[in-house]
Amino acid sequence: MKTQSIINHILSGKEISSLDAVNKFKTVKLTSRISDLRRAGYKISDRWVENKKTKSRYKVYFLTK
């Protein structure tokens, strides 16, 4: 299950972005999976990151300690 793979990744202390989710877990619905995990009680935070080269912004998600 993709949601379980994503939470295992986050529980290991790693951050995840949408691009990571596509490359590692073959899912394009990271935001939906994060919402599911938050409803399940996981304390997942996010922050915006800017790509220095393209100036585009994206979110990364991580476990709140």
Contact map, one row per residue, 1 for C-alpha under 8 A:
11111000000000000000000000000000000000000000000000000000000000000
11111100000000000000000010100000000000000000000000000000000000000
11111110000000000000000000000000100010000000000000000000000000000
11111111000000000000000000000000000000000000000000000000000000000
11111111100000000000000010000000000000000000000000000000000000000
01111111110000000000100010000000100000000000000000000000000000000
00111111111000000000000000000000000010000000000000000000000000000
00011111111100000000000000000000000000000000000000000000000000000
00001111111111110000000000000000000000000000000000000000000000000
00000111111111110000000000000000000000000000000000000000000011100
00000011111111000000000000000000000000000000000000000000000000100
00000001111111000000000000000000000000000000000000000000000000000
00000000111111100000000000000000000000000000000000000000000001100
00000000111111110000000000000000000000000000000000000000000001000
00000000110011111000000000000000000000000000000000000000000111100
00000000110001111101100000000000000000000000000000000000000111000
00000000000000111111100000000100000000000000000000000000011110000
00000000000000011111110000011110000000000000000000000000011100000
00000000000000001111111000000000000000000000000000000000000000000
00000000000000011111111110000000000000000000000000000000000000000
00000100000000011111111111110100000000000000000000000000000000000
00000000000000000111111111110000000000000000000000000000000000000
00000000000000000011111111000000000000000000000000000000000000000
00000000000000000001111111000000000000000000000000000000000000000
01001100000000000001111111100000000000000000000000000000000000000
00000000000000000000111111110000000000000000000000000000000000000
01000000000000000000110011111100000000000000000000000000000000000
00000000000000000100110001111100000000000000000000000000000000000
00000000000000000100000000111111100000000000000000000000000000000
00000000000000001100100000111111110000000000000000000000000000000
00000000000000000100000000001111111000000000000000000000000000000
00000000000000000000000000001111111100000000000000000000000000000
00100100000000000000000000001111111110000000000000000000000000000
00000000000000000000000000000111111111000001000000000000000000000
00000000000000000000000000000011111111100000000000000000000000000
00000000000000000000000000000001111111110000000000000000000000000
00100010000000000000000000000000111111111101000000000000000000000
00000000000000000000000000000000011111111111000000000000000000000
00000000000000000000000000000000001111111100000000000000000000000
00000000000000000000000000000000000111111100000000000000000000000
00000000000000000000000000000000000011111110000000000000000000000
00000000000000000000000000000000000011111111000000000000000000100
00000000000000000000000000000000000001001111100000000000000000111
00000000000000000000000000000000010011000111110000000000000011110
00000000000000000000000000000000000000000011111000000000000011110
00000000000000000000000000000000000000000001111100000000001111000
00000000000000000000000000000000000000000000111110000000001110000
00000000000000000000000000000000000000000000011111000000111100000
00000000000000000000000000000000000000000000001111100000111100000
00000000000000000000000000000000000000000000000111110011110000000
00000000000000000000000000000000000000000000000011111111110000000
00000000000000000000000000000000000000000000000001111111000000000
00000000000000000000000000000000000000000000000000111110000000000
00000000000000000000000000000000000000000000000000111111000000000
00000000000000000000000000000000000000000000000001111111100000000
00000000000000000000000000000000000000000000000001110111110000000
00000000000000000000000000000000000000000000000111100011111000000
00000000000000001100000000000000000000000000000111100001111100000
00000000000000001100000000000000000000000000011110000000111110000
00000000000000111100000000000000000000000000011110000000011111000
00000000010000111000000000000000000000000001111000000000001111100
00000000010011110000000000000000000000000001110000000000000111110
00000000011010100000000000000000000000000111100000000000000011111
00000000000000000000000000000000000000000011100000000000000001111
00000000000000000000000000000000000000000010000000000000000000111
